[in-house]
Amino acid sequence: MHSILVIDDNNDIRENTAEILSLAGYKTFTAENGKRGVEIAIAEKPSIIICDIMMPELDGYGVLHLLKKNPETENIPFIFLTAKTERTDFRKGMEMGADDYITKPFDDLELLRAIEIRLRKIDILQNKYSSGEQGANEFMRELKGHGLINMQLENYDSEELYKKQTIYNEGKRPKYLYYLKKGKVKTYKVHDDGKEYITNLYSEGDFIGYLALLESRSYDDTAEVLEEAEIVMVPSDDFLNAVYNDMAIAGKFIRLIANDVKEKEERLLHLAYDSLRKRVAKALVDINAKFNKEKDAVKSIDISREDIAQYIGTATESLIRTLSDFKSEKLIEIKDGKIKIINLEKLSSLLY
């Protein structure tokens, strides 16, 4: 059960707020002043803190300052409950790390909605995501789906792109975050010998190009459309402001993309040392996961043999021979040029 601490020197407001929250199914704690509120917050570590600003002994700003300094309470969402509506008060609180403001008098539903949004954010931040760019994309989709990142994609321009069209080139500075509304996209690097090496694959609902934006660097690969696509272009400043407006979200992003280097190093090791059979099996499992978002879903993989070979780092002829072996072993089926995994569990077991 989620718990909520209400700190307010007004007895009626404090008790009425606590009663509303109790009726909504939350465990509640109350404190009549800021000093007592800090003590309870440290002892109980509530899910959310709702705090008045103007209080004796220690005001709301002081409470927020002390709790943000304490590693045990610094990440607890903090909502100011106040009658003060001047812009300077809003700005001061948000700069100190407050998550939201509710002004008195407030509507019960307004209070409950604000709490529900913060609790959804807690759940998303605590979720375990895959490492690297795949996990960062899962994180982005969750934030977008719950309205926790302030980017209204319908307000931005979108562009229809055809197969083989380039979205961005290696070495160029990023100007946009790209959202793949439909279609498929690959990113790749070209080796000194002229061969392509696919670095990642994207499908509907994925965000593309944010690593370069977050790390303030040029693109280290090229993005190209695999099949007709519609792409929404979000200006870089809008994306960065949305992320860095909430340091908890920014921190989660940074931790996820920090794993991307390790993930790519491990993939290169697989390319260097795994047998071709194991590499093809891993590629099929990976591509199925990237293009089929439902957990354990298995659908036809509509991607050219050449692109799969570039993803693995092998000759197309070698890939085709291995696919033929997998087909005869009833691990996959091939129909109209499309590959469908028919025994995902057994194919996955080849990786170990």
Buried (B, 14 or more C-beta within 10 A) or exposed (E): EBBBBBBBBBEEBBBBBBEBBEEBEBBBBBBBBBBBBBEBBEEEEBBBBBBBBBBEEBBBBBBBBBBBEEEEBEBBBBBBBBEBEEEEBBEBBBEBBBBBBBBEEBEEEEBBEBBEBBBBBBEBBEEEBBBBBBBBBBBBBBBBEBEBBEBEEEEBEBEEBEEEBEBBEBEEEBEBBBBBBBBBBBBBEEEEEEEBBBBBBBBBBBBBBBBBBBEEEEBEBBBBBBBEBBBBBBBBEBBBEBBEEBEBBBEBBBBBBEBBEEBBEEBEEBBEEBEBEBBBBBBBBBBBBBBBBEEEEBEBBBBEBEBBBBBBBBEBEBBEEBBEEBBEEEBBBBEEEEBBBBBBEBBBEBEE
